[in-house]
Amino acid sequence: MLSAAGPTHAGPVRIPMEHGFSPYTDNGGTTLAIAGDDYVIVAGDTRQSEGYSINTRYCPKVFKLDNNCVLATGGMAADGQNLVRRLKQSIEQYHHVHAKTMSPSALAQLLSVVLYGKRHFPYFVWNTLGGLDADGSGWVYSYDPVGNVEKRKWACAGSAGHLIMPFLDAKIGHHHQSQIDAKTEGKPGSVPFDTAMKYTKDAFTSATERDIYTGDLLEIFVIRKSGVTVEQIPLKRD
Amino acid sequence: MVTGTSVLGIKYKDGIMMAADTLASYGSLARFRDVQRIVPVGEHTLLGASGEMSDFAYIQEQLDKLLVADHLAADGHTAGPHFIWQYLSRLMYARRSRVNPLWNSLIVGGFRDGKRFLGFVDLQGTTYEASTIATGFGAYLGQPLLRKAVEGKEDTLTKEEAHKLLVDTLRVLYYRDARSLDKIQIATADASGVSVSEPFKLDSDWSFGADIRGYGAL
């Protein structure tokens, strides 16, 4: 390839060099969501890391939004927080303009559009959105940084996402388990609430053992028709 | 590029305490030996900076403008520690998003209305709050010492203990960080307001150096 630059060989004159700057960083952390017939669980740990350092043990990455939806963000914390700020503004704006609350499906589409709007300088965030549809049944939308979206019954993302996902596929989706008894284990993709809570806690305590970027505290949001509640579970702080 | 090294910040019983040395380096040259890297911002807030010192000067200018506007409004509201931190996070994130960052790691500490605040902002717009924060080299050499002494003891650690902890931690950094200085300042934010100490000398003992042979093994 032709180049307009001068000689590149070592010599007495140094070519001035910019210090490399990356606008991106990975702050680790794991998020998970399980949707049931009348609930959605959206959970995430609260550790924020950078490299081998723990920045803080409490920096929430799961956010309750004003329209009874919960958004879990993972990846770059600064991008995640700013994305959530934008979404909250849009949700409020929508409320004023249309005199109604934004539906979860509308928010799911909005998020995809917002993410794709920054296709050429993406938010470095892996989102998981939980909400109840018009019938009151739970759904999870999961995204990549540029807005690809999929509607699912369970999802997980982040630094221990690859550790937890197959566990959820097996326990909730009953993947590759033709012998499973639907009477005791329930239908695939439809777990009782208590069981889903147990899976959530087990998934995070296990992930904390193997993933250095997951730990300190687990925040579990539960969406029901009556509203959103939060529960905090301590994780290992090592 | 003139840079400052680590800044430390901790919570203690009565408020926030921060510490840094007074060196601004030009690469490996110890160029300016009397630069104040922790400054008061208004009546309740402290700002500590490591990284590019002229970017820090620019940040101080912006904050001064903010404080003047606040004063002229004369509406009874003034910028508190959390507000200053939030403002800086917007500034730093906006600049990183233009890929023209302000090359600093900042610690904001403060005390207002009976509440402590200690937060961090850097050139990528990363923000967090914690009971101990250390920038630069201090994140590796200082933070473990600070966490061990402070976590869980935020409400019992006395002013004297906090002061000793920061001096001891800066001493560790002085022994190992080649861009550090033994001239330091300690700043506090508590119910009585904010104050930054005059620079004072850190005592250290290098006499072990005379016994080192070769590369120091054995």
Contacts between the chains, C-beta under 8 A, distances in Angstrom:
chain1	res1	chain2	res2	distance
A	19	B	1	7.7
A	19	B	103	7.8
A	21	B	99	7.0
A	21	B	101	6.0
A	21	B	123	7.6
A	22	B	124	7.7
A	23	B	96	5.0
A	23	B	97	6.8
A	23	B	99	5.8
A	23	B	101	7.6
A	23	B	124	6.5
A	24	B	124	7.4
A	25	B	124	5.2
A	25	B	126	6.2
A	27	B	126	6.9
A	48	B	128	5.4
A	50	B	126	6.9
A	53	B	139	5.4
A	53	B	140	7.3
A	53	B	143	7.2
A	55	B	120	7.1
A	55	B	126	7.3
A	55	B	128	4.7
A	55	B	130	7.0
A	56	B	128	4.1
A	56	B	129	6.4
A	56	B	130	4.0
A	57	B	130	7.2
A	58	B	129	7.6
A	58	B	130	7.8
A	59	B	128	4.9
A	59	B	129	7.5
A	76	B	124	7.9
A	76	B	126	7.9
A	77	B	126	6.1
A	77	B	127	7.4
A	77	B	128	7.5
A	78	B	89	7.9
A	78	B	93	5.7
A	78	B	96	7.8
A	78	B	124	6.2
A	78	B	125	3.8
A	78	B	126	5.1
A	78	B	127	6.6
A	81	B	127	7.3
A	82	B	93	6.3
A	82	B	125	7.6
A	121	B	97	7.5
